Amino acid sequence: MSRAFVFPGQGAQTIGMGKALAEAYPAAKAVFDEVDEALGEKLSTLIWEGDIAALTLTQNAQPALMATSIAALRALETEGIGIATASFVAGHSLGEYSALCAVGSLGLSDTARLLRIRGQAMQEAVPVGVGAMAALLGLDFETAMAVAAEAAQGEVCQAANDNDPAQVVVSGHKAAVERAVEIAKARGAKRALMLPVSAPFHCALMQPAAHVMAEALAAVTIENPAVPVVVNVRAEAVTEASRIRDLLVAQVTGSVRWRESVEWMVGAGVTEFWEIGAGKALSGMIKRIAKETTQRAVGTPEDVAAAKG
């Protein structure tokens, strides 16, 4: 029985996430303390007692979700379930940074600072109101790609997230994404809806943020991962530190190939997926991609106790 640890992306954030872990496990609390120190502010206070609108700001949500994931992992490690029990790790968008931190490719403080920079750069890449994202439900990836191409009309409209067999997110100029919603409905989508996001992630409009991340990533040390990382833009495992930097830069404008990543891991023998951190969004996607696998969410002390069995 082969296991993969997967790490959630934006949208999973909730006020109070990780607090019970920090209270139950000193190793988990140490994660939040180190992230606070790395950022020079009490992000943990915002996460546990703050305002959800402030936590949802991209520059806060990204390091906050990573901290919660790594805190959950440290709690598991305290109970004897370490990263070495996984055959592969993967993360959805910002979750790829959590995965790289989990396997020792990136240090925790560096990861927190990189995600703060990434969040700010992605927010600043496109003026508010210029870009948008929409979820197309009930269309396969090829149809969604065709919808995006038809909707572009000289603007940017790209398939940003291939989440599962019936959920693709498109991203780009607001008018083009709005056209995509109407075209998707005409093509038989069950639902097509604009998403409440602050910027058009994972499309060509994010190129300014990619430049910022190339500079930021050039300044940090990246080690070979202790466990192979299945990366978003390739949907296959990577084990060399030398490739990770370029792939993280490409990820800013590239598609999150989540469905293919899960299929790749299943093809490599993975039978169970553990979602480490906040929420259960990835578990739901994985269930739709690979019905024969089992999913487990680990985000609370109760989840850790259940995992320990």
HUBEL-V311080 format. One line per field, one symbol per residue. ss: DSSP state (@ for helix, = for strand, . for the rest). psi: psi as a letter, one per 40 degrees, with the letter a starting at -180 (. if undefined). A space follows every 10 residues. Layout:
ss=???
psi=???
This chain:
ss=.======... ........@@ @@@@.@@@@@ @@@@@@@@@. ..@@@@@@@. .@@@@@.@@@ @@@@@@@@@@ @@@@@@@@.. ..@@@..=== =...@@@@@@ @@.....@@@ @@@@@@@@@@ @@@@...... =======... @@@@@@@@@@ @@....==== ====..==== ===@@@@@@@ @@@@@@.... ====...... ...@@@@@@@ @@@@@@@@.. .......=== =....===.. @@@@@@@@@@ @@@..=.@@@ @@@@@@@..= ======.... @@@@@@@@@. ...=====.. @@@@@@@@.
psi=hiiihihiai dehihehedd ddddhddddd ddddddddef igddddddea hddddehddd dddddddddd ddddddddee gideeidiii ihbddddddd ddeediiddd dddddddddd dddedhihed iiiihhheii dddddddddd ddfeihhihd hgdiefhhhi iaiddddddd ddddddeeid ihiiigieig ifideedddd ddddddddei hhihidihhh idedfiiheh dddddddddd ddeiihgddd dddddddeeh eihhhhahaf dddddddddg deiiihhgei dddddddd.
